[in-house]
């Protein structure tokens, strides 16, 4: 099993190209199930999660053609042809690898009137139940059963528009119902919908495919169902989590980076927290410049749905606060098990106390390198960030988690001065 070895102490300086967002690309790929025509996506990151979803879509009969994106040396263009779907079952062996696989449920039921989808797997960062998806699909007339670990959904006469109010904000649920409603009969209203940029990006593709959608990016989305959708070309939005991660890499090492392709409009809460901590952030056309400006100061954060501070940046921010001046309070409101990186950071000398869903982080003068174990995608990269700032050598084990969400992480950091290498296992 591969490991990453880091010898800390080198400032991160240089320019890093930010690729397409994994969390946007996945639902965009699934949206191809809604039409017989070809959907072409550019700026698709070359990541393990993308490959996993490709395998799932191909198991349904989708034909996928890949080419390197001429505008991005690190990303691909995908042409997805769902004309001849031969299988309406999403098998456990594929779905268990990634929770986003459950997104095929809504589009399959909407277009074909039925679907059989395994209950999903993915990172063990807390309960992410699919019951919100299922309850919402029932509001559109679907019949739902759970049998032998599979979701059986049927709508033999097609889905019908209705009013869906999510009891809690759910990005996956919003995306699933947004896709399903595009082919439902009549008008569908999604209340308490997720406002994330990835949801907006999905809406942009669906509109390009002929869908009628109002209010994407707000908590109330109205969809006017259409009898069919057609193909479209679409460029995946930039990855705000990748951009935020490399911004913190610069901050935690006392360096500076230019993040090309990143926009402040996607990263508002992260940029705000960095600025409050004393980090200099300037916006240029299609890029952000981030520079450490003296010692980093502690700031309090609380994760929240967009436009709040993203839960996918909590672990990275905690690594930064572990070396900041003063004490910070980090509150996790989205996932109950998303502090699994704390014991590993403590092995490196971090002073962190957990009280329920709150972490009290008292900054230390320096972290010390140690062997650590990755537990999930964002925890993995928080340990890499800590290793960049630590004295001595850090070895991060189980880095296959990183491959799900970060393309060529070690190479990008090494190009900016980091002493980092991947050791094949």
Secondary structure, 3 states (H helix, E strand, C coil): CCEEEEECCCCCEEEEECCECHHHHHHHHHHHHHCCCEEEEEEEECCHHHHHHHHHHHHHCCEEEEEECCCCCCEEEEEEECCCCCCCEECHHHHCCCHHHHHHHHHHHHHHCEEEEECCCCCCCCCCCCHHHHHHHHHCCCEEEEECCEEEEECCCCCECCEEECCCCCHHHHHHHHHHHCCCECEEEEECCCCCHHHHHHHHHHHHCCCEEECCCCCEEEEECCCCCCCEEEECCECHHHHHHHHHHHHHHCCEEEEECCCHHHCHHHHHHHHHCCCEEEEECCEEEEECCCCCECCCEEECCCCCECHHHHHHHHHHHCCCECEEEEECCCCCCCCCCHHHHHHCCCEEEEECCEEEEECCCCCECCEEECCCHHHHHHHHHHHHHCECEEEEECCHHHHCCCCCHHHHHHHCCCEEEEECC
